[in-house]
């Protein structure tokens, strides 16, 4: 009798463990981390990451053998619903010059793929990448260039002609300068609606990223992929590890209001 009870208990624990594993897998969102400035002036904003912290985070990914992929490659994985363990993508918004000075050498040295989303109207202005730097990055074979619209416009509710200029026009501008396809797009401030999303699809992009549209939005929509902002709290590599597990999005979405 005691043996039967123990057997029932073991089966119950095993069933609970299996259910927990299944639930955890269902909540997994492939981590796409988002940087802005990589600069020594990290006290000016929580979103400014120091070069030392950035280097430590990239070396963490390399040392722990993360599967760091480009966004175009990630799009194919999502389509096939085959995302290997520890897959991660690295992105930068706005195209600041410090990305070239502090981030690009680290990524190139470690062979870690990433995408820098630039704003064509801002290229060559103070604090932003110039065309020579954008070209060098694009030709590196490690870091790719994506579009962040022509002028960093807020896209929801915009008329067709604005969407054409900001989404399609920015792609044409970048491809004209770089002489190669531009396949990835980032919505400024994460803002998009159905019209903007459809325009991104029609314009020939293969993948688009936002910030976090909330837990009611699909986990893996390749034209509105969820991302995680890297901030000063990620100076702590334990925090950075948790953010890159693929389960932090679930925690954040249930912690924050939609």
Backbone bond lengths (Angstrom), bond angles and torsions (degrees), N, CA, C in turn:
res aa  C-N    CA-C-N  psi(-1)  N-CA   C-N-CA  omega(-1)  CA-C   N-CA-C  phi
1 X - - - 1.458 - - 1.520 111.33 -
2 X 1.335 115.11 -43.07 1.459 120.35 179.91 1.525 110.15 -64.39
3 X 1.344 115.43 -40.47 1.463 120.44 179.91 1.525 110.43 -62.62
4 X 1.363 117.00 -41.28 1.461 120.81 178.67 1.518 111.20 -63.14
5 X 1.353 117.34 -41.90 1.464 121.02 179.23 1.524 110.61 -62.73
6 X 1.320 115.40 -42.61 1.459 119.62 178.77 1.526 110.36 -62.98
7 X 1.326 115.25 -38.86 1.462 120.06 179.31 1.525 110.76 -63.53
8 X 1.327 115.92 -42.14 1.472 120.92 178.50 1.525 110.07 -63.55
9 X 1.323 116.35 -42.77 1.465 120.95 -179.74 1.528 110.27 -62.83
10 X 1.329 116.52 -44.15 1.464 120.84 179.25 1.527 110.74 -61.11
11 X 1.355 115.71 -44.15 1.461 119.52 179.09 1.527 111.48 -63.50
12 X 1.343 116.14 -38.08 1.466 120.80 179.62 1.529 110.21 -65.35
13 X 1.326 116.49 -44.94 1.466 120.65 179.58 1.526 110.47 -63.35
14 X 1.334 115.88 -41.72 1.460 120.28 179.13 1.522 111.28 -63.28
15 X 1.344 116.19 -40.59 1.470 120.58 178.98 1.524 110.74 -65.07
16 X 1.347 116.56 -41.49 1.469 121.01 179.12 1.530 110.40 -64.51
17 X 1.325 116.24 -41.56 1.463 121.03 179.49 1.527 110.35 -63.61
18 X 1.336 116.25 -42.63 1.467 120.27 179.69 1.519 110.91 -64.11
19 X 1.337 115.65 -41.28 1.468 120.23 179.23 1.528 110.79 -64.69
20 X 1.331 115.72 -38.71 1.459 120.61 179.35 1.523 110.82 -65.47
21 X 1.329 116.08 -43.23 1.466 120.53 178.81 1.524 110.42 -63.57
22 X 1.329 117.32 -43.24 1.465 121.94 179.29 1.521 110.44 -61.99
23 X 1.336 116.51 -43.38 1.465 120.36 -180.00 1.525 110.50 -64.40
24 X 1.337 116.21 -42.99 1.458 120.23 -179.54 1.525 110.77 -60.79
25 X 1.338 115.98 -44.38 1.461 119.97 179.21 1.524 111.20 -62.35
26 X 1.314 117.10 -35.48 1.463 120.61 -178.60 1.523 111.85 -70.06
27 X 1.339 117.22 -20.64 1.465 121.10 -178.90 1.529 112.71 -95.94
28 X 1.314 117.02 -3.42 1.461 121.03 -176.45 1.528 110.99 -67.34
29 X 1.320 116.10 131.78 1.461 123.13 173.41 1.524 107.14 -124.86
30 X 1.325 116.91 121.05 1.461 119.17 -177.15 1.530 109.16 -55.41
31 X 1.318 118.71 127.01 1.464 119.97 -175.93 1.528 112.84 -74.58
32 X 1.322 114.75 124.42 1.466 122.51 170.09 1.525 105.06 -117.83
33 X 1.318 116.29 110.77 1.463 118.77 -176.10 1.525 109.95 -91.91
34 X 1.337 115.07 145.01 1.457 121.53 -173.96 1.525 110.31 -122.24
35 X 1.320 114.33 123.80 1.461 121.44 174.29 1.523 109.37 -110.31
36 X 1.319 115.15 161.50 1.456 121.22 170.08 1.528 107.75 -120.22
37 X 1.319 116.79 -96.60 1.463 120.29 179.43 1.529 111.63 -88.28
38 X 1.320 115.54 139.31 1.464 122.24 170.78 1.530 104.80 -114.92
39 X 1.327 115.56 97.23 1.459 118.95 -167.61 1.524 110.30 -149.35
40 X 1.333 115.72 162.66 1.468 120.41 178.52 1.521 111.51 -77.35
41 X 1.328 117.72 -17.01 1.459 121.22 179.60 1.519 110.02 -84.05
42 X 1.325 116.20 54.44 1.466 120.64 -174.43 1.524 112.81 -73.57
43 X 1.340 116.83 -10.30 1.462 118.75 178.55 1.511 113.29 -81.72
44 X 1.354 117.57 -10.60 1.467 120.47 -176.58 1.520 112.95 -76.84
45 X 1.326 117.41 -24.16 1.463 121.32 -179.28 1.517 109.17 -159.87
46 X 1.330 116.45 147.75 1.464 120.62 177.61 1.523 111.32 -65.53
47 X 1.339 116.97 -20.06 1.459 120.87 -177.48 1.527 112.35 -90.45
48 X 1.335 117.55 -1.74 1.464 120.19 174.53 1.524 107.90 -88.45
49 X 1.324 115.97 121.90 1.464 121.94 -179.21 1.527 108.17 -105.17
50 X 1.315 116.48 133.51 1.461 119.98 -179.22 1.527 109.97 -70.51
51 X 1.340 117.21 152.06 1.468 119.59 176.90 1.520 112.81 -56.79
52 X 1.340 117.59 -36.39 1.459 120.69 179.38 1.528 111.20 -64.61
53 X 1.328 116.93 -44.53 1.465 120.29 179.05 1.522 111.21 -65.56
54 X 1.331 115.92 -42.02 1.467 119.19 179.21 1.519 110.65 -60.63
55 X 1.333 116.61 -45.95 1.466 120.23 179.30 1.523 111.10 -60.99
56 X 1.337 116.69 -41.94 1.463 120.23 179.29 1.526 110.91 -63.44
57 X 1.336 117.32 -39.71 1.456 120.93 -179.77 1.525 111.77 -67.47
58 X 1.315 117.10 -41.72 1.465 120.27 179.22 1.531 110.80 -67.70
59 X 1.318 116.63 -40.43 1.459 119.41 176.87 1.523 111.28 -65.86
60 X 1.332 117.16 -31.41 1.463 121.59 174.92 1.530 110.09 -61.96
61 X 1.336 116.52 -46.49 1.466 120.12 178.93 1.527 111.49 -62.11
62 X 1.320 115.58 -41.73 1.462 120.11 -179.56 1.526 110.99 -67.39
63 X 1.318 115.51 -45.98 1.474 120.90 -176.30 1.522 111.43 -64.14
64 X 1.321 116.61 -36.99 1.463 120.68 -177.31 1.534 112.44 -95.18
65 X 1.332 115.49 13.26 1.464 122.52 170.02 1.528 113.71 57.30
66 X 1.324 115.34 47.49 1.468 119.72 171.72 1.529 109.02 -69.15
67 X 1.310 115.31 151.51 1.458 121.85 176.80 1.530 107.96 -90.53
68 X 1.330 116.32 83.24 1.461 121.80 -176.48 1.524 108.78 -81.95
69 X 1.336 116.61 117.96 1.472 121.05 -174.23 1.521 110.28 -123.15
70 X 1.322 114.55 158.42 1.456 120.77 172.38 1.518 109.95 -75.74
71 X 1.318 116.36 160.36 1.462 119.83 -176.39 1.525 112.51 -65.63
72 X 1.330 117.48 -36.72 1.461 119.31 178.90 1.533 110.76 -63.05
73 X 1.328 116.02 -39.96 1.465 120.70 176.88 1.526 110.55 -65.36
74 X 1.318 116.02 -39.69 1.458 120.43 178.69 1.525 111.18 -63.09
75 X 1.313 116.62 -38.20 1.468 120.23 178.69 1.519 111.20 -58.41
76 X 1.331 117.12 -41.59 1.459 121.07 178.95 1.526 110.81 -66.85
77 X 1.325 117.16 -38.64 1.468 120.80 177.76 1.525 110.99 -61.82
78 X 1.344 115.97 -43.19 1.464 120.37 -179.05 1.522 110.16 -65.80
79 X 1.325 116.90 -42.53 1.467 120.42 178.79 1.527 111.44 -57.58
80 X 1.318 115.89 -40.43 1.467 121.07 -177.80 1.529 112.25 -87.31
81 X 1.334 116.20 -4.79 1.465 122.19 -177.17 1.528 110.91 55.29
82 X 1.323 115.30 40.68 1.465 121.56 178.46 1.525 108.11 -131.61
83 X 1.328 115.28 89.97 1.457 121.32 -178.79 1.524 108.12 -110.82
84 X 1.331 118.17 110.15 1.466 120.75 -178.37 1.536 111.69 -60.73
85 X 1.330 116.90 155.65 1.466 120.68 176.90 1.527 111.52 -57.87
86 X 1.326 115.19 145.85 1.465 123.62 175.62 1.528 112.91 64.65
87 X 1.344 116.08 23.83 1.461 119.47 175.19 1.522 109.57 -75.20
88 X 1.323 115.86 140.59 1.458 121.22 -179.57 1.523 108.83 -152.47
89 X 1.341 116.42 150.82 1.462 121.78 174.00 1.528 108.69 -124.59
90 X 1.331 115.69 147.59 1.459 122.60 -176.67 1.524 108.72 -117.05
91 X 1.336 116.99 129.43 1.464 120.75 -179.53 1.522 110.59 -134.43
92 X 1.338 114.43 157.41 1.467 123.00 175.89 1.529 107.88 -132.96
93 X 1.305 117.41 135.09 1.460 121.06 177.72 1.530 111.59 -104.09
94 X 1.324 115.57 144.23 1.473 125.93 168.51 1.525 114.54 94.33
95 X 1.338 119.24 -27.68 1.455 119.75 176.74 1.514 114.21 76.49
96 X 1.335 116.42 46.85 1.460 120.43 177.76 1.534 110.46 -72.66
97 X 1.330 115.56 149.30 1.464 120.36 -179.00 1.525 111.80 -63.03
98 X 1.340 116.96 -30.01 1.468 118.88 -179.65 1.532 111.77 -64.98
99 X 1.331 117.16 -20.57 1.470 119.44 174.12 1.525 110.58 -62.30
100 X 1.330 115.98 -39.09 1.466 121.24 178.06 1.527 111.11 -72.21
101 X 1.327 116.54 -40.13 1.462 121.25 -175.38 1.528 111.73 -73.05
102 X 1.345 116.47 -45.57 1.461 120.12 -170.98 1.532 115.36 -107.23
103 X 1.338 117.66 -32.88 1.472 119.82 -175.10 1.516 112.89 -92.72
104 X 1.314 116.74 -45.51 1.460 121.11 -175.71 1.532 112.99 -55.84
105 X 1.354 119.84 -44.73 1.472 118.90 178.70 1.529 113.44 -62.74
106 X 1.335 117.08 -36.21 1.467 121.01 179.29 1.526 110.02 -66.83
107 X 1.319 116.56 -47.98 1.460 121.10 -179.40 1.528 111.19 -62.62
108 X 1.325 116.29 -43.76 1.458 120.40 179.63 1.526 111.17 -64.46
109 X 1.335 115.54 -42.96 1.460 119.94 -179.29 1.512 113.53 -63.47
110 X 1.335 116.20 -34.42 1.460 120.85 -178.88 1.527 112.28 -93.44
111 X 1.328 116.47 -9.64 1.465 119.98 -178.30 1.515 113.03 69.83
112 X 1.337 117.37 34.83 1.464 122.17 -178.77 1.527 109.94 -99.54
113 X 1.300 116.18 123.20 1.460 120.98 -179.10 1.534 110.91 -71.90
114 X 1.335 115.12 148.19 1.459 120.71 179.04 1.526 108.38 -159.61
115 X 1.330 115.72 168.96 1.463 121.52 175.99 1.525 108.68 -129.80
116 X 1.326 116.06 130.62 1.460 121.47 173.47 1.524 107.82 -106.77
117 X 1.320 116.60 120.49 1.464 122.13 179.69 1.525 109.20 -91.73
118 X 1.325 115.25 118.19 1.458 120.50 -175.33 1.528 111.14 -110.44
119 X 1.320 114.43 161.26 1.462 123.13 179.46 1.527 106.84 -114.01
120 X 1.329 119.57 104.25 1.459 120.86 -173.97 1.530 114.42 -49.83
121 X 1.320 118.62 -39.40 1.466 120.99 -178.66 1.518 112.60 -66.03
122 X 1.338 117.32 -20.42 1.463 121.10 -178.11 1.523 112.90 -97.50
123 X 1.322 117.83 -10.52 1.464 120.84 -177.59 1.532 109.51 -64.28
124 X 1.324 115.59 128.43 1.455 121.06 -179.79 1.510 114.74 90.71
125 X 1.344 117.55 -2.89 1.457 120.30 176.41 1.531 109.03 -90.73
126 X 1.341 118.12 160.21 1.475 120.27 -175.83 1.530 113.13 -54.42
127 X 1.326 115.62 129.76 1.454 121.86 177.76 1.512 114.87 90.23
128 X 1.338 116.40 -8.16 1.463 120.44 -178.27 1.536 110.02 -114.14
129 X 1.316 115.16 162.90 1.463 120.94 176.44 1.522 110.81 -59.19
130 X 1.331 116.59 148.47 1.461 120.16 169.84 1.531 108.47 -100.51
131 X 1.333 116.04 172.63 1.459 119.16 -174.06 1.526 112.69 -64.77
132 X 1.336 117.42 -34.76 1.462 119.43 178.02 1.530 111.12 -62.35
133 X 1.331 116.13 -41.60 1.460 120.62 179.31 1.527 110.75 -68.11
134 X 1.323 116.67 -42.00 1.468 120.71 177.96 1.528 109.78 -60.76
135 X 1.332 116.38 -42.38 1.459 120.73 179.41 1.526 110.93 -63.69
136 X 1.332 117.33 -44.14 1.467 120.97 -179.70 1.524 110.91 -62.00
137 X 1.325 116.29 -42.55 1.463 120.66 178.52 1.525 110.21 -62.50
138 X 1.334 115.55 -45.82 1.462 120.53 -177.50 1.521 112.13 -62.37
139 X 1.322 116.66 -33.62 1.458 121.09 -177.43 1.524 113.19 -87.20
140 X 1.327 117.56 -0.73 1.463 121.02 -175.33 1.521 113.11 -69.99
141 X 1.324 117.01 -26.74 1.460 120.10 -175.63 1.514 113.05 78.57
142 X 1.328 116.73 -0.53 1.466 121.50 179.53 1.531 110.53 -114.90
143 X 1.324 115.87 -51.67 1.462 121.23 -179.34 1.517 108.85 -106.43
144 X 1.322 116.38 130.25 1.459 120.61 -179.25 1.523 110.41 -106.58
145 X 1.322 115.35 164.62 1.457 122.43 179.99 1.528 109.50 -107.76
146 X 1.332 115.97 132.97 1.457 121.60 175.57 1.513 109.99 -123.26
147 X 1.321 116.67 170.79 1.465 122.05 -179.54 1.525 112.01 -95.83
148 X 1.344 114.19 139.19 1.468 121.76 175.85 1.528 108.91 -120.92
149 X 1.333 115.05 35.94 1.465 127.14 -173.04 1.527 110.99 74.32
150 X 1.319 115.98 169.82 1.462 121.26 -177.86 1.528 112.10 -72.56
151 X 1.348 117.05 -38.63 1.477 119.56 -174.05 1.524 113.84 -130.55
152 X 1.333 117.71 13.03 1.468 122.73 -175.14 1.535 110.62 65.40
153 X 1.313 114.86 44.72 1.472 121.25 -177.59 1.522 111.45 -80.17
154 X 1.325 115.93 149.03 1.460 122.47 170.53 1.523 107.43 -76.64
155 X 1.322 118.25 121.11 1.457 121.58 -168.94 1.525 116.21 -90.06
156 X 1.346 120.57 -33.76 1.467 118.86 -177.84 1.531 112.43 -57.55
157 X 1.330 114.51 132.97 1.463 120.43 176.50 1.512 114.95 80.82
158 X 1.329 118.31 2.07 1.460 120.43 -178.30 1.526 111.35 -77.87
159 X 1.348 117.56 147.14 1.472 120.00 177.51 1.520 111.43 -70.55
160 X 1.312 115.66 166.72 1.456 122.59 -175.50 1.528 112.55 -55.63
161 X 1.339 117.40 -41.58 1.465 118.57 -176.24 1.521 112.22 -66.62
162 X 1.331 116.90 -31.80 1.465 120.21 177.11 1.523 109.85 -71.53
163 X 1.322 116.81 -44.28 1.467 120.25 177.91 1.528 110.75 -61.11
164 X 1.321 116.50 -38.72 1.469 120.54 178.61 1.524 110.57 -61.41
165 X 1.327 116.61 -46.06 1.465 120.17 -178.49 1.521 111.45 -68.29
166 X 1.319 116.61 -45.27 1.465 120.39 -172.99 1.530 112.95 -75.68
167 X 1.317 116.90 -37.76 1.461 120.62 -174.68 1.529 111.48 -95.32
168 X 1.322 116.23 -58.17 1.470 119.38 -179.45 1.525 111.12 -73.19
169 X 1.328 116.26 -42.30 1.464 120.95 -177.80 1.517 112.91 -63.04
170 X 1.315 116.40 -38.43 1.468 118.91 179.73 1.519 110.77 -66.80
171 X 1.307 116.92 -36.61 1.473 120.61 177.99 1.529 110.80 -65.47
172 X 1.325 116.35 -44.33 1.464 119.88 179.12 1.528 110.69 -63.07
173 X 1.317 116.69 -40.86 1.463 120.91 179.91 1.526 111.17 -61.46
174 X 1.335 116.33 -47.68 1.461 120.60 -178.58 1.523 111.37 -66.15
175 X 1.322 116.51 -44.87 1.471 119.24 -179.77 1.523 111.32 -64.96
176 X 1.339 117.42 -34.04 1.455 120.96 178.54 1.517 111.98 -64.96
177 X 1.330 116.78 -37.58 1.453 121.30 179.41 1.536 112.06 -79.08
178 X 1.324 116.37 -39.98 1.466 120.50 -172.01 1.520 113.48 -88.43
179 X 1.335 116.80 -23.89 1.459 119.84 -178.91 1.511 113.49 69.95
180 X 1.325 116.82 27.44 1.465 121.01 178.56 1.533 108.50 -152.09
181 X 1.338 117.68 159.70 1.466 120.07 -178.11 1.529 112.51 -65.15
182 X 1.310 115.03 144.80 1.463 122.57 172.51 1.521 106.38 -113.42
183 X 1.324 116.51 114.16 1.470 120.52 -167.75 1.518 114.48 -109.73
184 X 1.330 117.79 -11.47 1.462 120.25 -173.88 1.533 110.79 -118.17
185 X 1.326 115.09 145.58 1.467 121.65 -176.36 1.529 109.47 -134.06
186 X 1.328 115.87 144.24 1.466 121.36 176.82 1.524 109.41 -125.42
187 X 1.336 116.75 126.27 1.463 121.87 178.72 1.532 109.90 -73.87
188 X 1.327 119.02 123.62 1.469 120.11 177.83 1.523 112.23 -57.39
189 X 1.309 116.03 131.93 1.467 124.58 -178.57 1.527 110.58 57.86
190 X 1.318 117.09 16.55 1.458 121.15 178.96 1.510 114.57 75.36
191 X 1.342 117.49 7.09 1.462 119.80 -172.99 1.521 113.94 -86.38
192 X 1.331 116.07 128.85 1.463 120.94 176.25 1.518 109.78 -155.55
193 X 1.306 116.09 160.43 1.458 122.88 170.56 1.522 107.42 -136.75
194 X 1.332 116.99 -175.02 1.466 119.20 -176.30 1.527 112.25 -60.30
195 X 1.344 116.54 -39.45 1.466 119.31 -178.67 1.522 111.41 -65.27
196 X 1.322 116.39 -42.85 1.468 119.81 179.23 1.524 110.60 -65.50
197 X 1.330 116.29 -44.02 1.461 120.01 179.26 1.520 110.98 -61.31
198 X 1.332 116.94 -44.01 1.465 120.43 179.66 1.528 111.13 -63.69
199 X 1.331 116.55 -37.68 1.466 120.15 179.40 1.524 110.71 -65.50
200 X 1.328 117.31 -37.70 1.465 120.91 176.19 1.523 110.18 -61.16
201 X 1.326 116.71 -43.38 1.467 120.75 178.33 1.528 110.81 -62.90
202 X 1.332 116.29 -47.15 1.464 121.26 -177.05 1.525 112.23 -65.23
203 X 1.336 116.11 -27.20 1.466 120.85 -175.52 1.517 113.23 -80.21
204 X 1.321 117.48 -4.76 1.455 120.52 174.57 1.511 116.35 96.12
205 X 1.331 117.54 7.10 1.462 119.32 174.76 1.531 109.26 -70.21
206 X 1.327 115.86 151.90 1.460 120.81 178.81 1.527 112.77 -98.20
207 X 1.326 116.56 -20.77 1.455 120.49 -178.95 1.521 108.96 -157.10
208 X 1.321 116.32 148.83 1.466 121.62 176.46 1.517 108.66 -137.76
209 X 1.326 115.42 146.89 1.459 120.73 -178.49 1.520 110.02 -122.05
210 X 1.318 114.60 149.52 1.452 121.56 176.80 1.528 106.69 -123.95
211 X 1.325 117.81 -156.67 1.465 119.29 171.42 1.519 106.44 -100.14
212 X 1.325 117.64 -92.39 1.463 118.92 176.80 1.520 108.96 -145.16
213 X 1.335 117.88 101.33 1.468 121.26 -177.61 1.520 114.69 -74.61
214 X 1.329 118.03 0.79 1.462 120.35 175.94 1.511 114.09 107.50
215 X 1.337 115.32 162.90 1.469 119.85 -173.64 1.518 113.40 -69.94
216 X 1.354 117.81 -16.60 1.457 119.78 178.60 1.522 111.70 -79.55
217 X 1.347 116.46 -12.12 1.461 119.90 -179.01 1.529 109.11 -89.07
218 X 1.344 118.46 146.78 1.467 120.98 -179.90 1.521 112.41 -53.08
219 X 1.324 115.75 145.93 1.468 120.98 -176.67 1.516 112.07 -67.49
220 X 1.321 116.72 -43.20 1.451 121.22 -171.38 1.525 111.31 -128.54
221 X 1.324 116.04 68.20 1.460 122.17 172.19 1.527 106.14 -92.58
222 X 1.331 118.09 112.48 1.463 119.72 -172.62 1.529 112.90 -65.96
223 X 1.333 118.07 -10.25 1.459 119.54 175.20 1.528 112.13 -107.10
224 X 1.320 115.40 14.92 1.476 121.36 172.35 1.528 108.34 -163.92
225 X 1.329 115.62 59.81 1.460 120.35 -177.67 1.535 110.55 -72.22
226 X 1.321 114.89 136.12 1.455 120.72 179.81 1.532 110.45 -74.14
227 X 1.341 114.58 145.07 1.462 119.59 178.17 1.523 110.62 -131.70
228 X 1.339 114.11 166.05 1.461 121.96 178.81 1.514 109.14 -120.01
229 X 1.338 116.22 125.62 1.463 120.05 176.95 1.524 110.19 -72.58
230 X 1.322 116.34 132.59 1.460 120.70 173.31 1.525 107.25 -92.87
231 X 1.322 116.27 124.62 1.462 121.30 -177.65 1.520 110.12 -126.47
232 X 1.324 116.09 -172.01 1.464 120.96 -177.74 1.527 112.26 -61.82
233 X 1.339 117.93 -27.83 1.466 119.45 179.29 1.531 111.47 -61.90
234 X 1.337 115.56 -23.26 1.470 119.71 -179.79 1.521 112.78 -80.61
235 X 1.342 116.88 1.03 1.472 119.18 170.66 1.523 109.41 -57.68
236 X 1.325 114.86 -31.89 1.465 121.54 174.44 1.528 107.87 -77.50
237 X 1.325 117.29 115.54 1.459 120.08 -174.76 1.527 113.48 -67.56
238 X 1.313 117.61 -20.11 1.475 119.70 174.25 1.522 109.52 -67.86
239 X 1.331 115.70 -41.47 1.467 120.74 175.83 1.526 109.83 -64.37
240 X 1.315 116.12 -44.72 1.465 120.73 179.33 1.528 110.33 -60.34
241 X 1.321 116.94 -42.06 1.478 120.07 177.57 1.527 110.55 -58.95
242 X 1.334 117.34 -47.02 1.461 120.25 -178.11 1.530 110.66 -62.70
243 X 1.332 116.63 -39.87 1.463 120.20 179.91 1.528 111.91 -65.08
244 X 1.314 117.50 -24.59 1.462 120.66 -176.75 1.528 113.72 -101.13
245 X 1.328 116.93 11.55 1.464 119.82 179.27 1.526 112.61 -78.10
246 X 1.341 116.94 -22.73 1.458 120.56 -174.93 1.517 112.94 99.18
247 X 1.340 117.05 -2.44 1.465 120.71 -179.73 1.520 112.87 -113.70
248 X 1.323 116.60 -5.42 1.462 119.30 -179.29 1.535 111.31 -67.62
249 X 1.332 117.41 -32.97 1.466 119.94 178.32 1.513 110.73 -58.44
250 X 1.330 117.13 -42.87 1.469 120.81 178.17 1.523 110.52 -60.84
251 X 1.312 116.87 -44.58 1.466 120.87 179.28 1.523 110.38 -61.39
252 X 1.337 116.29 -47.21 1.459 120.88 -177.64 1.531 111.58 -63.83
253 X 1.320 116.46 -42.48 1.461 119.63 -178.68 1.518 112.59 -66.84
254 X 1.325 118.00 -30.83 1.460 120.56 178.60 1.524 112.05 -86.26
255 X 1.339 115.48 -16.37 1.449 119.99 176.65 1.524 111.40 -84.63
256 X 1.334 115.89 -39.57 1.462 121.79 -175.94 1.520 110.18 -95.72
257 X 1.322 115.25 158.26 1.456 120.47 175.62 1.521 108.86 -83.12
258 X 1.333 116.42 146.63 1.472 119.95 176.80 1.519 109.92 -65.48
